[in-house]
């Protein structure tokens, strides 16, 4: 069961086109943008589809417009996660803002998770019926366009066939001018002319190119997100390098000198540190000579005393000795 999925997992390289197609086909909806799932109601029903009866659908609000109503949906989703012991963190404050990348990332995780439950098989699930218990779940605007009545498509095919028959009859009624080009009928609400194969090929190539660019964009966005999380580490958060990285990451305008400013921040920081270190070294260098001078003075005093004792004359030594003996003798004549 996929609950914790790494940022480099292939699930996060699924394009928004595939995500939208998966949501619409699974829940019989007709959303055109991933950020339309910002209310959290779609995520709740996806969990209800893979875990039937686990989600209280009567508490889900498909008509949520305010952040308060959206947060209530995410509370329901969080309760379901807690019951299933899913440790995925829901960044509600970002999702309710309707940011495309945040909602795309969460829906990529939802698809990976739903695919990991019973291989993504939800054959017996009736999304329209389950949505009837929700507030705003009966909105006809949300119904998928592929559930249109069959009669309309049959009538369209008959109309198209009758137009082709009339076109054939008109061309056969002028056999004397075979080089004349048939004129296209004026647009009167009929079916659009078929696209030429060359244009179809170009459209296919453009779609593939868009999907590739989306995957590449999401890949580099994931890289930047990893760097942002790394810079929030408490041990390095206050360093100059992290400050310069934040300046580049959070810049709102395309400033050509932004890199130079970030480099200048690092240079100034390390210059200040070097100045402080030099001042410390100078203070310590000033303390060392004073201590050495004091040691030298004490050594000189000792050497002077020793030298003075050694340079006394013999007569002075005898007198000193006689003074000592006379002062210590008890028989001193008066």
BAMI-584979 format. One line per field, with one value per residue (C-alpha): x, y, z negated; chain. Coordinates in pm, 1 decimal, m for minus. Layout:
<pts>
px = X/... $
py = Y/... $
pz = Z/... $
c = A/... $
</pts>
This chain:
<pts>
px = 0.0/156.4/123.7/464.8/586.4/921.6/944.6/1140.6/874.0/733.7/391.5/497.0/579.8/224.0/95.7/m211.4/m388.5/m368.5/m474.0/m781.9/m877.0/m845.5/m1062.3/m1333.5/m1352.6/m1348.4/m1603.2/m1803.1/m1713.4/m1615.9/m1350.9/m1104.4/m841.0/m663.5/m721.3/m1096.8/m1021.3/m899.7/m1219.6/m1121.7/m1457.4/m1308.9/m1037.5/m1303.1/m1499.6/m1184.8/m1119.8/m1483.2/m1434.1/m1136.3/m1269.9/m1649.9/m1842.6/m1535.9/m1613.3/m1924.2/m2037.5/m2321.1/m2053.9/m1879.1/m1963.6/m1917.0/m2045.3/m1767.6/m1651.0/m1509.3/m1194.4/m1399.8/m1616.3/m1310.4/m1135.4/m1438.5/m1395.6/m1027.7/m1119.8/m1334.6/m1045.1/m802.5/m1037.5/m1042.6/m661.0/m642.7/m882.5/m678.6/m348.7/m229.6/59.4/35.8/50.1/m223.4/m107.0/m454.3/m337.5/m176.6/m443.2/m734.4/m550.8/m607.7/m243.4/m207.5/123.1/20.8/m309.7/m141.6/112.0/m159.7/m371.8/m64.9/m30.4/m404.0/m375.7/m75.6/m259.1/m585.4/m395.0/m226.3/m563.0/m699.8/m509.0/m730.6/m1036.3/m1366.2/m1612.0/m1907.5/m1877.2/m2148.7/m2005.1/m2321.2/m2536.0/m2289.1/m2264.6/m2637.3/m2586.9/m2342.6/m2424.3/m2399.6/m2345.4/m2643.5/m2503.8/m2562.0/m2263.2/m2029.4/m2171.5/m1937.5/m2006.4/m1953.5/m2288.3/m2495.7/m2798.6/m2733.3/m3017.7/m2834.4/m2526.5/m2749.4/m2931.9/m2600.2/m2476.5/m2799.8/m2771.6/m2412.5/m2511.9/m2798.1/m2563.4/m2317.6/m2599.8/m2708.3/m2348.6/m2316.1/m2640.4/m2534.4/m2199.9/m2361.0/m2610.0/m2325.3/m2138.6/m2028.6/m1791.1/m1584.4/m1299.3/m1521.5/m1441.8/m1731.8/m1813.1/m1824.5/m2165.3/m2211.1/m2186.8/m2540.7/m2483.3/m2384.9/m2081.4/m1739.2/m1527.8/m1279.1/m923.1/m662.8/m409.2/m119.4/m289.6/m377.2/m11.8/90.2/m171.5/m47.6/312.6/214.7/28.6/330.3/553.8/325.6/323.0/703.2/738.4/496.1/694.3/1020.6/870.1/736.9/1075.4/1264.5/992.7/1044.3/1418.2/1355.9/1113.8/1379.6/1628.8/1373.9/1311.6/1687.0/1736.2/1481.1/1712.8/1768.9/2146.2/2200.4/1889.3/2068.3/2379.4/2470.8/2457.1/2099.5/2003.3/2140.4/1952.5/1627.8/1684.2/1699.5/1414.7/1165.9/1239.9/918.8/1074.2/1322.7/1622.8/1945.1/2159.2/1991.6/2278.0/2534.4/2338.7/2324.5/2699.1/2758.5/2557.8/2785.8/3099.8/2998.2/2911.7/3246.4/3435.6/3272.0/3361.1/3723.6/3742.6/3612.1/3862.0/4148.1/4046.9/4042.9/4387.2/4517.8/4380.5/4534.1/4862.8/4862.8/4814.4/5107.0/5388.7/5261.7/5274.1/5617.6/5749.4/5619.0/5787.5/6110.8/6102.0/6052.8/6335.9/6567.6/6490.4/6579.5/6901.9/6999.1/6952.1/7160.5/7432.8/7437.3/7486.8/7767.6/7959.8/7996.3/8357.3/8516.6/8548.3/8174.4/8093.1/8313.0/8150.7/7810.1/7899.9/8049.5/7734.6/7532.9/7753.3/7773.4/7402.3/7334.7/7603.6/7481.8/7825.0/7862.8/8110.8/7994.4 $
py = 0.0/327.4/587.7/751.8/814.4/982.0/1296.8/1107.9/838.3/799.6/890.7/1254.8/1258.3/1186.6/1479.2/1683.4/1558.4/1200.2/1304.4/1488.2/1195.9/957.6/1176.0/1229.0/863.6/734.7/973.8/1056.7/1425.8/1686.9/1905.2/2086.3/2196.9/2018.9/2314.3/2246.4/1967.7/2222.1/2187.6/1835.3/1682.2/1490.5/1344.1/1230.7/1050.5/887.9/744.4/634.3/457.3/249.2/202.7/174.6/287.7/435.2/798.9/969.2/1117.5/1312.9/1535.2/1606.4/1937.8/1943.1/2299.8/2432.7/2778.5/2937.5/2820.2/2730.0/2484.9/2341.6/2286.1/2088.6/1853.1/1807.6/1730.8/1445.8/1328.4/1348.9/1140.9/874.0/881.3/836.8/539.5/375.0/468.9/662.4/890.2/1120.6/1485.6/1704.0/2061.5/2211.1/2574.2/2535.6/2321.1/2552.1/2838.8/2660.4/2655.0/2429.9/2266.8/2187.7/2035.0/1844.7/1695.1/1582.9/1434.1/1248.5/1095.3/1011.4/831.1/632.5/533.9/439.0/233.3/43.0/m67.0/m370.7/m262.9/43.3/m168.1/1.3/m175.7/m193.9/165.4/409.7/761.4/949.0/759.0/807.4/1178.7/1227.1/1218.0/1510.8/1878.3/2003.1/1650.3/1671.4/1969.6/1889.2/2103.9/1852.0/1557.4/1407.4/1497.4/1136.9/1043.7/1222.1/1029.5/789.8/937.7/1262.2/1085.3/870.0/1174.6/1344.9/1048.5/1041.3/1413.0/1369.0/1079.3/1276.1/1568.5/1333.4/1192.9/1541.5/1629.5/1316.1/1394.2/1753.2/1642.1/1379.3/1634.4/1827.9/1563.9/1814.1/2000.8/1735.9/1977.5/2201.9/2181.6/2104.2/2398.7/2351.7/2398.7/2707.4/2657.1/2594.6/2411.5/2085.0/1875.5/2034.5/1918.1/1647.7/1757.8/1676.8/1407.4/1656.8/1873.2/1569.6/1472.3/1822.2/1823.4/1487.3/1607.8/1923.8/1722.4/1497.6/1802.6/1959.1/1639.8/1621.6/1983.8/1930.2/1630.8/1823.9/2121.0/1901.4/1728.5/2054.8/2184.1/1877.0/1950.7/2308.0/2182.4/1943.8/2230.9/2445.3/2170.7/2121.3/2494.6/2478.4/2255.5/2438.8/2380.0/2572.8/2790.3/3104.7/3066.1/3313.6/3051.4/2955.9/3324.1/3368.7/3059.8/3194.5/3524.5/3341.4/3097.3/3356.5/3629.6/3752.1/3936.2/3838.9/4038.5/3980.4/4098.2/3862.4/3612.9/3888.9/4021.4/3672.9/3630.8/3972.4/3863.6/3563.5/3771.1/4037.3/3773.0/3598.7/3928.9/4029.1/3692.0/3730.5/4079.5/3947.2/3661.0/3900.6/4120.4/3816.2/3716.2/4066.1/4068.1/3728.6/3843.9/4144.5/3920.1/3690.8/3958.0/4080.7/3732.4/3672.3/4003.8/3915.4/3575.5/3736.2/3986.1/3710.7/3507.5/3813.6/3884.8/3528.5/3542.8/3878.9/3741.4/3435.4/3647.2/3883.7/3593.9/3448.2/3779.5/3850.4/3900.9/3649.0/3920.3/3996.5/3630.2/3594.1/3899.2/3768.7/3436.8/3603.3/3808.7/3495.3/3316.7/3615.7/3672.9/3308.9/3261.7/3272.7/3376.6/3725.1/3935.0/4273.4 $
pz = 0.0/111.1/m163.1/m174.9/177.7/243.0/451.8/720.2/754.5/1109.5/967.3/953.2/1324.6/1438.5/1647.7/1560.8/1875.2/1752.4/1401.4/1531.7/1753.8/1458.5/1230.3/1491.4/1591.3/1232.8/1084.1/1399.6/1375.1/1629.6/1467.2/1692.7/1438.8/1156.0/924.9/943.7/694.9/438.2/232.2/119.5/219.9/513.6/291.9/44.3/315.0/454.3/108.6/96.0/428.9/311.7/m45.1/m11.2/m316.2/m486.8/m393.7/m539.5/m208.4/m372.3/m528.6/m198.0/m30.8/348.4/352.6/124.1/231.9/m83.1/m257.0/m563.8/m368.6/m194.1/m526.9/m647.7/m351.1/m432.4/m793.1/m663.2/m448.3/m740.7/m956.8/m686.4/m669.4/m1046.3/m1037.3/m761.6/m935.0/m631.7/m729.9/m429.2/m539.2/m385.9/m331.8/m360.0/m371.2/m28.3/134.4/52.1/223.7/555.0/657.9/963.5/867.2/509.0/619.3/903.2/663.6/422.0/701.9/832.8/488.1/483.8/818.0/699.0/381.4/556.3/813.8/530.0/384.0/569.0/878.2/909.3/997.5/901.8/1130.3/889.6/771.1/878.5/828.9/932.9/687.1/400.9/481.5/431.7/55.0/72.1/70.4/427.9/556.3/795.8/988.5/1358.9/1460.3/1304.7/1499.6/1754.2/2114.4/2223.3/2063.4/2327.2/2459.5/2742.7/2950.0/3007.9/3142.8/3366.8/3496.0/3564.1/3764.2/3965.0/4036.1/4145.0/4371.1/4529.0/4598.6/4766.7/4980.2/5086.5/5166.8/5386.4/5568.1/5636.8/5774.4/6001.2/6137.1/6313.9/6517.2/6785.5/6552.6/6377.6/6294.4/6084.8/5714.0/5483.5/5261.5/4885.9/4729.6/4514.8/4143.5/4028.7/3704.9/3874.1/3777.8/3820.0/4114.3/4036.1/3959.4/4222.5/4133.4/4139.6/3878.5/3672.1/3666.1/3558.3/3282.4/3155.3/3155.1/2967.3/2704.7/2654.5/2630.1/2367.8/2161.4/2178.0/2071.0/1783.0/1660.4/1687.0/1503.9/1226.6/1198.3/1144.5/914.0/697.5/691.6/575.2/311.6/176.0/157.3/m25.7/m284.0/m328.3/m389.4/m671.9/m878.5/m1212.0/m1209.0/m884.5/m861.0/m982.8/m767.9/m494.8/m219.6/m309.5/m316.9/34.2/155.1/6.1/184.5/518.8/447.0/324.6/580.0/743.7/1038.2/1305.9/1186.4/1376.2/1082.8/834.6/840.4/787.0/488.3/335.5/385.6/227.2/m79.3/m129.1/m70.0/m324.6/m583.7/m556.9/m549.3/m877.3/m1025.9/m914.2/m1069.8/m1402.9/m1395.4/m1321.2/m1614.8/m1842.7/m1722.3/m1787.3/m2142.5/m2212.0/m2058.8/m2291.7/m2597.2/m2513.1/m2532.2/m2870.7/m3017.4/m2872.8/m3009.7/m3356.0/m3341.6/m3227.8/m3520.3/m3776.1/m3622.3/m3626.1/m3993.2/m4086.3/m3884.0/m4042.8/m4396.0/m4316.9/m4160.4/m4460.4/m4698.0/m4493.3/m4465.0/m4843.1/m4962.5/m5206.1/m5473.7/m5443.8/m5470.1/m5790.4/m5943.7/m5868.2/m6018.4/m6331.1/m6371.4/m6357.9/m6617.4/m6848.9/m6841.5/m6915.9/m7197.5/m7561.9/m7701.4/m7573.4/m7772.6/m7895.2 $
c = A/A/A/A/A/A/A/A/A/A/A/A/A/A/A/A/A/A/A/A/A/A/A/A/A/A/A/A/A/A/A/A/A/A/A/A/A/A/A/A/A/A/A/A/A/A/A/A/A/A/A/A/A/A/A/A/A/A/A/A/A/A/A/A/A/A/A/A/A/A/A/A/A/A/A/A/A/A/A/A/A/A/A/A/A/A/A/A/A/A/A/A/A/A/A/A/A/A/A/A/A/A/A/A/A/A/A/A/A/A/A/A/A/A/A/A/A/A/A/A/A/A/A/A/A/A/A/A/A/A/A/A/A/A/A/A/A/A/A/A/A/A/A/A/A/A/A/A/A/A/A/A/A/A/A/A/A/A/A/A/A/A/A/A/A/A/A/A/A/A/A/A/A/A/A/A/A/A/A/A/A/A/A/A/A/A/A/A/A/A/A/A/A/A/A/A/A/A/A/A/A/A/A/A/A/A/A/A/A/A/A/A/A/A/A/A/A/A/A/A/A/A/A/A/A/A/A/A/A/A/A/A/A/A/A/A/A/A/A/A/A/A/A/A/A/A/A/A/A/A/A/A/A/A/A/A/A/A/A/A/A/A/A/A/A/A/A/A/A/A/A/A/A/A/A/A/A/A/A/A/A/A/A/A/A/A/A/A/A/A/A/A/A/A/A/A/A/A/A/A/A/A/A/A/A/A/A/A/A/A/A/A/A/A/A/A/A/A/A/A/A/A/A/A/A/A/A/A/A/A/A/A/A/A $
</pts>
